[in-house]
Amino acid sequence: MSVKRVNRTPGNLARFMISAAVLISIMPLTSRAGIRIISDIDDTTKIAHISSAPVATWNALFSSAAFAGMSELYRSMVGPRDYSIAYLTGAPILLRSNIENFLSRNNFPDGELFIRNFLFDENLLAFKKRIILEQMKAHPEDDFIFIGDDTQGDFIAYDETFQAESDRILAIYIRSVSGRPVPPSAFGFTTAYDLVRTEYAMNRFTVAEAAPIAHAILSESIDGQIIPAYTHCPAPFVREFSMTKIEEWGALIDKRVEKICEGRSQKEKN
């Protein structure tokens, strides 16, 4: 993955020096994307364990572990469609190369990367809200899909944006890490395949596009890549109806998650 700085005019450069955000362009982007995804990174795509500072620091510096199926999901969303993607993270600018390596190593699709500059930026929530609004202003004809988690205020930033711009936001997806209730505007998810089910129901996904995500999760040999030990386990799933292929794959993934969580529960009892 080639990475290059966005070209700036002198006026834009001056604004950049004052601005809170550091913007990296991983590929040339068109001004008209159709649908634009804004995604968090830590504990959304990357296994970070933000709630534990020592573990999060180690993971930030030395780990490139991604949640199973997330890169396949993003490639299925961006590749065959008129979609684009922007990655938005509160990680410090010193970790820029680590983040770029994580995205490249896990084959995430090219996009823009917005990193918080701790020396100049506002607090994390204000930073994310500002970048989201700037993205929506910069792409006035586009609709948006927001993807984040419940650990660092993603759902607050997303929900507040939804209250103001609901007609342009197609979906909000929040990974359940801590188990906090998500706002009514959002869909909670445990694995990447949960997004597939919702996108399929909204006629934005096909069976063929769902297949790589299902395969990535079902073939993953490390349970912690599917649902890490620090993340919230969902309630058991109950299915009493005939299933389409989408639902069949979903049922298999649900059973895998249940098995992981049952094993975790048994270890805790012992």
N, C-alpha and C positions, 0 to 999 in steps of 0.2 A: 504494500500500500504506500503510494507516494504521498508525502505531506508537504504542503507549501503554504506560505503566508498569503492572506488575501491582500491584493494590491490596494493601496490607499492613496488618495490625493492628499496634498498638504493639509487641506481643511479637515479631511477625515482623519488624518494622522493626529492632528491636534486633539480632535475629539476622542480618539482612541486612547491617548495618553491620559486623559481625564476620566475616561469611562471606567466602570468597574469591571467590565468583562474583557477576557482575553479570547479572541476568536481565531480558531484554526480552521482552514478549509482543507478538507481531505480530497475534495474533487471539485472541478468547476460545476457550479450549480446554475440552473436556469431560474429566472425570476418567477416562472409560472410552474408550480409543481403539481397542482390539482389537489392532492391531499398531502399534508405535511405532518410527519410524526415528530413529536418532541419527546425524547426519552431521557430519563435519569440513568445513571450508570451504577453506582454503588448500591447493592442489595436489590437492584432491579434487573440488571443484566449480569453484573459481576457479583460473585460471592464475596462479600466484604465484612460482614458482621460489625456494622457501624456502632451497635450498642456497646461493644467492648473495645475501648480505645487501644489497648495493647494489641489485640488480635487484628483490629482494623488497620493499625499502622503496619503490622507485619504483612497483611494481605495487600495493602497499597504498594508496598515496596517490592515484595517478592512473589506475589501470586498473580496468576492470570486465569484463575478458575472462573468459568462462566456457568450460569444456570443452564442445565440441559435444555436444548431446543430454542433458546432465545435468538441466537444468531440465525438459525434456520427460519425462525418466525420472521425476523426483520428482512431477511433476504427474500422470503416469499412475498412479503408485503411490498417491498421496494422494487424488486427486480422486474416483474412482469407488468407493473402498473405505472401510472403517472404519479408516483409518490416520491417524496424526498424525505430526508430525516435529519434532525439536529439532535446532538447529544448535549445534555446540560448537566453539569456536575458542580458540586460545592467543594470538590477536592482542591487542594492548593495548587497554584501554578507550577510549583517545583516538581509536581508529579505528572506534568504534561506528557513527557516521553513515556512514562509507565502506562498512562491511559491510552496513548496512541498504540503502544505495543500490545496492550490487552485487546483493543478493537481489531487490530490487524491479525494477531495470532489466532483469534477465535473467528476470523472471517466475517466480522460484522460488515454491513454495507457501508460504502463511503457516505460521508455526510459532513455536517459542520459540527465543530466541538467548541462549546462555550465553557470556559473554566473561570472559576471565581478567583479574583486577585485579592488576597487577604489584606494587602497594604492599602488598597484604595476602595474596595467594594463595601457596600452596605451589608447588613446581616444576611444570612443564607436565604431566608424566606423572601425578603425584599429583592434580593438578587435574582432569584428564580422568577418571581412575578414580573420583574422588569424585563428580563430577557424574553419571557413568553410574550409579553405585550409588544415588545419590539419586533419579534418574529411575526406576529399577527399583523402588525402595521406594515412590515416589509413585504409581506405576501398577502395583499388585500383580497385577492381572488380565491385564495386557497381555504379549504377546510382543514381541521386539525384533529389528530388523535394524540392524546397525552398518555404516557406510560411511566409509572413511577412505583414507589413503595410507601409503606406507612411509618417509616422511621425518621424522616427529616423534613416533614412538612410538605412533601410533594402534593398530597391530596388537598392540603389547605390552599396552596398556590393554584392548583388546577381547579378546585371547586370555586374559588373566588373569581377566577377568570371565566368559568362557566356561567356564573351568575350574571356577568356583564356581557358575555359574547356567546350565549348558548346556541344561537343559530349557526355558528361556525365550528362548533366542537362536536364531532361525530361520536366520540367515545372517550371515556377516561378509564384507564385500567390501573389498579393499585395492587401490587404484590403484598400479600399478607405475611409480614415478617413478625411483627409483634402481636398480631391478632386484634389490633384496634379496629373498631367499627369504621367503615368507610362511609363518606357522605352519600346521600341518595343519587347524586349525579354520577357516581363512579361504579364500576364493576370490580369487585375484589377477585384476585386470582392467586392460585398456588403454583401452577406450572404454566409454561408457555401455551400449552394446549387449551387451557381455559380461554385464552384470547381467541384461539382458533374457533372454538365452539360458538362464541358470541359473534365473531366476524362472519362466520358461515351463516348464522341465523339472520344476519343483516344483509346477506347476499353480497358480501365483499370478499368471500373466500370460497374456493372450490375444493373438492375432494383431492384433486391432484396437488394443489398447493398445500393442503394439510398433511399430506403423506410424509414429507421430510421432517416435519416437527414431531409427528407421532413416532417415526422411526428413531429420531435422535433421543427421545426420552425413553422409549421402550428398550433400546439397545444400550443405554448408558449403564455401565457396570458399577459405577460408584453411586451409592444411594445419596450421599451428600451433595452430589451435583444436581440432583432432582429436588430434594427438600433437605437443606442442611439442618443439622441438629439444633441450631439456634432459632430456627423459624417455626412459626405457628403451624400446628397440624389442623387440617380442616375436619369437620364433623364427618362421620361415615356416610358414604353415598348409598342411596337406595334407588334401584332401577327396576321397574315392573312393566316394561313396555318393549315392543320390538324395536330394533335399533338399525339405523342407517350405518354406513361405513364410518362416517364421522363419529357417531355415537359409540360404535363398536370399539374404535381406537380409544375414545374417551373412557370407556368402561375399563379397558385394559390399563390405561394410565392411572385411573382412580384406584384400581386394585393394587397397583404398584405403590402408590402413595400410602394407601392403607397399611400395606405390609411393612413399609418403612416406619410408619408411625407406631404400629403395634410393637415392632422390635424395639423402638426407642422407649416406649412405655414399659416394656418388660425389663429393659436394662435399668430404668429408673427405680423400679420396684426392688430389683436385686441390689 
